[in-house]
Amino acid sequence: MQINIEFMVSLRRPKNLDRIAQINVPDNSTLKHVLKLLEYNFNEIRILQVFRPDGSRLTRKDILKDGEKLFLTIPVGGG
């Protein structure tokens, strides 16, 4: 199945992917499985936040659907 991923501008993009990319993943893949396929390490996976276009946040256990659109980012703080 295919999923669409948009990476936050400053986020490291594995496998030389464009900032907006479409990738093929096995059916019924969890978010954690996809992040591992993208070669993020354990510490990176722990801090990454992933959202759908409607603003809902995914957990690493969520099963993705064909055509899913995701936005990968990291927590940003400031003051």
The first five atom37 places (N, CA, C, CB, O) and aatype in JSON, in Angstrom:
{
  "aatype": [12, 5, 9, 2, 9, 6, 13, 12, 19, 15, 10, 1, 1, 14, 11, 2, 10, 3, 1, 9, 0, 5, 9, 2, 19, 14, 3, 2, 15, 16, 10, 11, 8, 19, 10, 11, 10, 10, 6, 18, 2, 13, 2, 6, 9, 1, 9, 10, 5, 19, 13, 1, 14, 3, 7, 15, 1, 10, 16, 1, 11, 3, 9, 10, 11, 3, 7, 6, 11, 10, 13, 10, 16, 9, 14, 19, 7, 7, 7],
  "atom_mask": [
    [1, 1, 1, 1, 1],
    [1, 1, 1, 1, 1],
    [1, 1, 1, 1, 1],
    [1, 1, 1, 1, 1],
    [1, 1, 1, 1, 1],
    [1, 1, 1, 1, 1],
    [1, 1, 1, 1, 1],
    [1, 1, 1, 1, 1],
    [1, 1, 1, 1, 1],
    [1, 1, 1, 1, 1],
    [1, 1, 1, 1, 1],
    [1, 1, 1, 1, 1],
    [1, 1, 1, 1, 1],
    [1, 1, 1, 1, 1],
    [1, 1, 1, 1, 1],
    [1, 1, 1, 1, 1],
    [1, 1, 1, 1, 1],
    [1, 1, 1, 1, 1],
    [1, 1, 1, 1, 1],
    [1, 1, 1, 1, 1],
    [1, 1, 1, 1, 1],
    [1, 1, 1, 1, 1],
    [1, 1, 1, 1, 1],
    [1, 1, 1, 1, 1],
    [1, 1, 1, 1, 1],
    [1, 1, 1, 1, 1],
    [1, 1, 1, 1, 1],
    [1, 1, 1, 1, 1],
    [1, 1, 1, 1, 1],
    [1, 1, 1, 1, 1],
    [1, 1, 1, 1, 1],
    [1, 1, 1, 1, 1],
    [1, 1, 1, 1, 1],
    [1, 1, 1, 1, 1],
    [1, 1, 1, 1, 1],
    [1, 1, 1, 1, 1],
    [1, 1, 1, 1, 1],
    [1, 1, 1, 1, 1],
    [1, 1, 1, 1, 1],
    [1, 1, 1, 1, 1],
    [1, 1, 1, 1, 1],
    [1, 1, 1, 1, 1],
    [1, 1, 1, 1, 1],
    [1, 1, 1, 1, 1],
    [1, 1, 1, 1, 1],
    [1, 1, 1, 1, 1],
    [1, 1, 1, 1, 1],
    [1, 1, 1, 1, 1],
    [1, 1, 1, 1, 1],
    [1, 1, 1, 1, 1],
    [1, 1, 1, 1, 1],
    [1, 1, 1, 1, 1],
    [1, 1, 1, 1, 1],
    [1, 1, 1, 1, 1],
    [1, 1, 1, 0, 1],
    [1, 1, 1, 1, 1],
    [1, 1, 1, 1, 1],
    [1, 1, 1, 1, 1],
    [1, 1, 1, 1, 1],
    [1, 1, 1, 1, 1],
    [1, 1, 1, 1, 1],
    [1, 1, 1, 1, 1],
    [1, 1, 1, 1, 1],
    [1, 1, 1, 1, 1],
    [1, 1, 1, 1, 1],
    [1, 1, 1, 1, 1],
    [1, 1, 1, 0, 1],
    [1, 1, 1, 1, 1],
    [1, 1, 1, 1, 1],
    [1, 1, 1, 1, 1],
    [1, 1, 1, 1, 1],
    [1, 1, 1, 1, 1],
    [1, 1, 1, 1, 1],
    [1, 1, 1, 1, 1],
    [1, 1, 1, 1, 1],
    [1, 1, 1, 1, 1],
    [1, 1, 1, 0, 1],
    [1, 1, 1, 0, 1],
    [1, 1, 1, 0, 1]
  ],
  "atom_positions": [
    [[0.85, -1.18, 0.0], [0.0, 0.0, 0.0], [0.89, 1.23, 0.0], [-0.96, 0.0, 1.22], [2.07, 1.16, 0.34]],
    [[0.32, 2.34, -0.38], [1.09, 3.59, -0.42], [0.6, 4.54, 0.65], [0.99, 4.25, -1.81], [-0.59, 4.63, 0.93]],
    [[1.57, 5.24, 1.26], [1.23, 6.32, 2.18], [2.0, 7.56, 1.75], [1.55, 5.93, 3.65], [3.06, 7.48, 1.14]],
    [[1.45, 8.7, 2.09], [2.05, 9.98, 1.76], [2.58, 10.61, 3.04], [1.02, 10.93, 1.06], [1.87, 10.7, 4.04]],
    [[3.83, 11.03, 3.0], [4.46, 11.59, 4.18], [4.99, 12.98, 3.88], [5.59, 10.68, 4.68], [5.65, 13.2, 2.86]],
    [[4.7, 13.91, 4.77], [5.29, 15.25, 4.7], [6.15, 15.42, 5.94], [4.18, 16.38, 4.6], [5.67, 15.26, 7.07]],
    [[7.41, 15.74, 5.73], [8.35, 15.91, 6.83], [8.44, 17.39, 7.19], [9.73, 15.35, 6.46], [8.49, 18.25, 6.31]],
    [[8.48, 17.68, 8.5], [8.75, 19.05, 8.94], [10.06, 19.48, 8.28], [8.82, 19.15, 10.51], [10.97, 18.66, 8.13]],
    [[10.17, 20.72, 7.91], [11.3, 21.21, 7.13], [12.65, 20.83, 7.72], [11.22, 22.7, 7.0], [13.53, 20.38, 6.99]],
    [[12.83, 21.0, 9.02], [14.15, 20.76, 9.62], [14.37, 19.3, 10.05], [14.33, 21.66, 10.8], [15.45, 18.97, 10.54]],
    [[13.38, 18.44, 9.87], [13.5, 17.06, 10.3], [14.39, 16.26, 9.36], [12.11, 16.41, 10.39], [14.32, 16.41, 8.14]],
    [[15.24, 15.42, 9.94], [16.09, 14.56, 9.11], [15.2, 13.63, 8.3], [17.09, 13.74, 9.99], [14.33, 12.95, 8.83]],
    [[15.46, 13.62, 6.99], [14.67, 12.76, 6.1], [15.52, 11.57, 5.68], [14.17, 13.55, 4.86], [16.5, 11.73, 4.95]],
    [[15.15, 10.39, 6.13], [15.92, 9.2, 5.79], [15.79, 8.83, 4.33], [15.49, 8.05, 6.65], [14.86, 9.24, 3.64]],
    [[16.75, 8.06, 3.87], [16.74, 7.51, 2.51], [16.68, 8.59, 1.44], [15.57, 6.57, 2.34], [16.19, 8.34, 0.34]],
    [[17.15, 9.79, 1.75], [17.16, 10.89, 0.78], [15.78, 11.19, 0.19], [18.12, 10.59, -0.33], [15.67, 11.55, -0.98]],
    [[14.75, 11.03, 0.98], [13.4, 11.32, 0.51], [13.19, 12.82, 0.38], [12.36, 10.72, 1.47], [13.81, 13.61, 1.1]],
    [[12.33, 13.2, -0.54], [11.93, 14.59, -0.65], [11.13, 14.96, 0.59], [11.09, 14.84, -1.95], [10.69, 14.09, 1.34]],
    [[10.93, 16.27, 0.81], [10.18, 16.72, 1.99], [8.75, 16.18, 1.96], [10.16, 18.26, 2.05], [8.18, 15.91, 3.01]],
    [[8.18, 16.04, 0.78], [6.87, 15.41, 0.61], [7.11, 14.18, -0.26], [5.81, 16.4, -0.04], [7.55, 14.29, -1.4]],
    [[6.8, 13.01, 0.3], [7.14, 11.77, -0.39], [5.99, 10.77, -0.3], [8.41, 11.16, 0.2], [5.15, 10.82, 0.6]],
    [[5.98, 9.87, -1.26], [5.03, 8.77, -1.26], [5.86, 7.49, -1.17], [4.1, 8.78, -2.56], [6.78, 7.29, -1.96]],
    [[5.53, 6.62, -0.2], [6.3, 5.39, -0.05], [5.37, 4.18, -0.03], [7.14, 5.44, 1.24], [4.19, 4.29, 0.31]],
    [[5.92, 3.06, -0.41], [5.19, 1.79, -0.37], [5.55, 1.07, 0.93], [5.51, 0.9, -1.61], [6.72, 0.97, 1.29]],
    [[4.53, 0.57, 1.61], [4.73, -0.18, 2.85], [3.81, -1.41, 2.81], [4.43, 0.7, 4.12], [2.83, -1.41, 2.07]],
    [[4.12, -2.43, 3.59], [3.24, -3.61, 3.63], [1.84, -3.26, 4.15], [3.86, -4.71, 4.51], [1.69, -2.33, 4.95]],
    [[0.84, -3.99, 3.7], [-0.51, -3.81, 4.21], [-0.53, -3.99, 5.73], [-1.49, -4.79, 3.54], [0.25, -4.77, 6.28]],
    [[-1.42, -3.27, 6.38], [-1.61, -3.35, 7.84], [-0.37, -2.97, 8.64], [-2.04, -4.74, 8.23], [-0.17, -3.47, 9.74]],
    [[0.47, -2.1, 8.09], [1.65, -1.63, 8.82], [1.24, -0.68, 9.93], [2.65, -0.95, 7.86], [0.34, 0.14, 9.76]],
    [[1.92, -0.8, 11.05], [1.73, 0.16, 12.12], [2.64, 1.36, 11.86], [2.02, -0.47, 13.53], [3.57, 1.28, 11.06]],
    [[2.35, 2.45, 12.54], [3.2, 3.63, 12.41], [4.63, 3.29, 12.83], [2.65, 4.8, 13.24], [5.58, 3.72, 12.17]],
    [[4.79, 2.54, 13.9], [6.12, 2.18, 14.37], [6.89, 1.4, 13.3], [6.03, 1.36, 15.67], [8.08, 1.63, 13.09]],
    [[6.2, 0.48, 12.63], [6.85, -0.3, 11.56], [7.32, 0.61, 10.44], [5.87, -1.37, 11.01], [8.42, 0.45, 9.92]],
    [[6.49, 1.57, 10.06], [6.86, 2.5, 8.99], [8.06, 3.35, 9.4], [5.66, 3.4, 8.63], [8.96, 3.58, 8.6]],
    [[8.07, 3.83, 10.65], [9.2, 4.63, 11.11], [10.49, 3.82, 11.11], [8.92, 5.19, 12.51], [11.56, 4.35, 10.82]],
    [[10.39, 2.54, 11.43], [11.57, 1.67, 11.36], [12.0, 1.47, 9.91], [11.28, 0.31, 12.02], [13.19, 1.46, 9.61]],
    [[11.03, 1.31, 9.0], [11.36, 1.18, 7.57], [12.09, 2.43, 7.07], [10.08, 0.95, 6.75], [12.94, 2.35, 6.19]],
    [[11.73, 3.57, 7.65], [12.37, 4.83, 7.26], [13.74, 5.0, 7.93], [11.46, 6.0, 7.62], [14.4, 6.03, 7.76]],
    [[14.13, 3.99, 8.7], [15.45, 3.95, 9.33], [15.64, 4.96, 10.46], [16.5, 4.17, 8.3], [16.75, 5.43, 10.71]],
    [[14.53, 5.31, 11.14], [14.67, 6.11, 12.35], [15.07, 5.17, 13.48], [13.35, 6.87, 12.7], [14.61, 4.03, 13.53]],
    [[15.94, 5.64, 14.37], [16.36, 4.8, 15.49], [15.37, 4.94, 16.65], [17.79, 5.18, 15.95], [14.44, 5.75, 16.6]],
    [[15.58, 4.13, 17.69], [14.67, 4.08, 18.82], [14.44, 5.46, 19.43], [15.2, 3.13, 19.88], [13.3, 5.84, 19.7]],
    [[15.51, 6.21, 19.66], [15.37, 7.54, 20.28], [14.62, 8.5, 19.39], [16.74, 8.11, 20.61], [13.84, 9.32, 19.89]],
    [[14.84, 8.43, 18.07], [14.11, 9.3, 17.15], [12.62, 8.94, 17.15], [14.69, 9.2, 15.72], [11.76, 9.82, 17.17]],
    [[12.33, 7.65, 17.12], [10.93, 7.21, 17.11], [10.21, 7.67, 18.37], [10.85, 5.67, 16.99], [9.03, 8.03, 18.32]],
    [[10.91, 7.67, 19.5], [10.3, 8.11, 20.76], [9.85, 9.56, 20.73], [11.28, 7.92, 21.9], [8.82, 9.89, 21.31]],
    [[10.62, 10.44, 20.05], [10.26, 11.86, 20.08], [9.43, 12.32, 18.88], [11.5, 12.69, 20.15], [8.81, 13.39, 18.94]],
    [[9.41, 11.55, 17.8], [8.64, 11.97, 16.63], [7.15, 12.05, 16.96], [8.86, 11.01, 15.46], [6.62, 11.22, 17.7]],
    [[6.51, 13.05, 16.41], [5.06, 13.18, 16.51], [4.52, 13.12, 15.09], [4.63, 14.5, 17.23], [5.07, 13.73, 14.17]],
    [[3.44, 12.37, 14.92], [2.87, 12.17, 13.59], [1.39, 12.54, 13.64], [3.07, 10.69, 13.09], [0.66, 12.11, 14.53]],
    [[0.97, 13.35, 12.67], [-0.39, 13.84, 12.61], [-1.03, 13.53, 11.26], [-0.43, 15.34, 12.87], [-0.35, 13.4, 10.25]],
    [[-2.35, 13.41, 11.28], [-3.13, 13.32, 10.04], [-3.52, 14.74, 9.64], [-4.42, 12.4, 10.22], [-3.4, 15.66, 10.44]],
    [[-4.0, 14.92, 8.4], [-4.39, 16.27, 7.96], [-5.46, 16.93, 8.83], [-4.88, 16.21, 6.55], [-5.54, 18.15, 8.9]],
    [[-6.3, 16.11, 9.49], [-7.34, 16.7, 10.35], [-6.81, 17.14, 11.71], [-8.47, 15.7, 10.55], [-7.56, 17.65, 12.54]],
    [[-5.49, 16.94, 11.93], [-4.87, 17.37, 13.18], [-4.81, 16.3, 14.24], [0.0, 0.0, 0.0], [-4.21, 16.51, 15.3]],
    [[-5.42, 15.13, 13.98], [-5.36, 14.07, 14.98], [-3.96, 13.45, 15.01], [-6.43, 12.99, 14.69], [-3.32, 13.27, 13.98]],
    [[-3.53, 13.14, 16.22], [-2.18, 12.59, 16.41], [-2.25, 11.07, 16.41], [-1.55, 13.11, 17.74], [-3.16, 10.48, 17.0]],
    [[-1.3, 10.43, 15.75], [-1.23, 8.98, 15.71], [-0.33, 8.46, 16.81], [-0.75, 8.51, 14.36], [0.61, 9.13, 17.24]],
    [[-0.62, 7.25, 17.26], [0.27, 6.55, 18.18], [1.1, 5.57, 17.37], [-0.52, 5.82, 19.33], [0.75, 5.26, 16.22]],
    [[2.16, 5.08, 17.94], [3.02, 4.15, 17.22], [2.33, 2.82, 16.94], [4.29, 3.9, 18.0], [2.78, 2.06, 16.08]],
    [[1.24, 2.54, 17.65], [0.5, 1.29, 17.45], [-0.59, 1.4, 16.39], [-0.11, 0.85, 18.75], [-1.16, 0.38, 15.99]],
    [[-0.89, 2.6, 15.93], [-1.95, 2.78, 14.94], [-1.61, 2.08, 13.63], [-2.2, 4.27, 14.68], [-0.48, 2.15, 13.15]],
    [[-2.61, 1.39, 13.08], [-2.44, 0.72, 11.79], [-2.81, 1.71, 10.69], [-3.32, -0.59, 11.7], [-3.87, 2.34, 10.74]],
    [[-1.94, 1.83, 9.7], [-2.14, 2.8, 8.62], [-2.98, 2.19, 7.51], [-0.79, 3.28, 8.07], [-3.03, 0.97, 7.33]],
    [[-3.64, 3.07, 6.76], [-4.48, 2.67, 5.64], [-3.85, 3.12, 4.34], [-5.91, 3.24, 5.79], [-3.08, 4.08, 4.3]],
    [[-4.2, 2.42, 3.26], [-3.71, 2.8, 1.95], [-4.11, 4.24, 1.63], [-4.26, 1.84, 0.87], [-5.26, 4.63, 1.82]],
    [[-3.16, 5.02, 1.16], [-3.43, 6.41, 0.82], [-3.36, 7.38, 1.98], [0.0, 0.0, 0.0], [-3.59, 8.58, 1.81]],
    [[-3.04, 6.88, 3.15], [-2.96, 7.72, 4.35], [-1.97, 8.87, 4.13], [-2.54, 6.87, 5.59], [-0.93, 8.69, 3.51]],
    [[-2.32, 10.05, 4.66], [-1.44, 11.22, 4.61], [-0.97, 11.52, 6.02], [-2.16, 12.45, 3.98], [-1.77, 11.65, 6.95]],
    [[0.36, 11.64, 6.18], [0.95, 11.85, 7.49], [1.88, 13.06, 7.47], [1.7, 10.6, 7.95], [2.51, 13.35, 6.46]],
    [[1.96, 13.74, 8.6], [2.9, 14.84, 8.78], [3.79, 14.48, 9.95], [2.17, 16.21, 9.03], [3.31, 14.31, 11.07]],
    [[5.1, 14.35, 9.7], [6.07, 14.01, 10.75], [6.74, 15.26, 11.25], [7.12, 13.02, 10.23], [7.2, 16.09, 10.46]],
    [[6.81, 15.4, 12.57], [7.43, 16.56, 13.18], [8.04, 16.14, 14.52], [6.4, 17.7, 13.37], [7.91, 14.99, 14.95]],
    [[8.69, 17.05, 15.16], [9.2, 16.85, 16.52], [8.6, 17.94, 17.39], [10.78, 16.89, 16.56], [8.2, 18.99, 16.89]],
    [[8.53, 17.7, 18.7], [7.98, 18.73, 19.59], [8.85, 20.0, 19.51], [7.9, 18.21, 21.06], [10.08, 19.94, 19.52]],
    [[8.19, 21.11, 19.44], [8.9, 22.39, 19.38], [8.45, 23.22, 20.57], [8.64, 23.14, 18.02], [7.26, 23.38, 20.82]],
    [[9.42, 23.75, 21.29], [9.09, 24.57, 22.44], [9.82, 25.9, 22.36], [0.0, 0.0, 0.0], [10.73, 26.08, 21.55]],
    [[9.42, 26.77, 23.15], [10.07, 28.08, 23.17], [9.39, 28.96, 24.19], [0.0, 0.0, 0.0], [8.48, 28.55, 24.91]],
    [[9.86, 30.13, 24.22], [9.24, 31.01, 25.2], [9.69, 32.43, 25.01], [0.0, 0.0, 0.0], [9.27, 33.31, 25.76]]
  ]
}
